[in-house]
């Protein structure tokens, strides 16, 4: 699925997010992954760390989504209950 991370590495990241944020895989497709989030980050520092993890896991999202603003992405993570990733 990813073009720079092994399946084992992605699995480890997802397990960490499952433990910390209650994420569940709710869908996937060719190069896409959809997660539900049970417990969003609760403070800005935690959200900034998570934003960096998102970037390291899937930089394509940040390069290809013109509406995504890196400076406020962490704030969005504190509100959204779903995360979408895709890899080219």
PyMOL commands that set and color helices and strands:
alter all, ss='L'
color gray80, all
select helices_A, chain A and resi 7-21+44-57+59-64+70-77
alter helices_A, ss='H'
color red, helices_A
select strands_A, chain A and resi 24-29+32-36+82-86
alter strands_A, ss='S'
color yellow, strands_A
deselect
rebuild
show_as cartoon
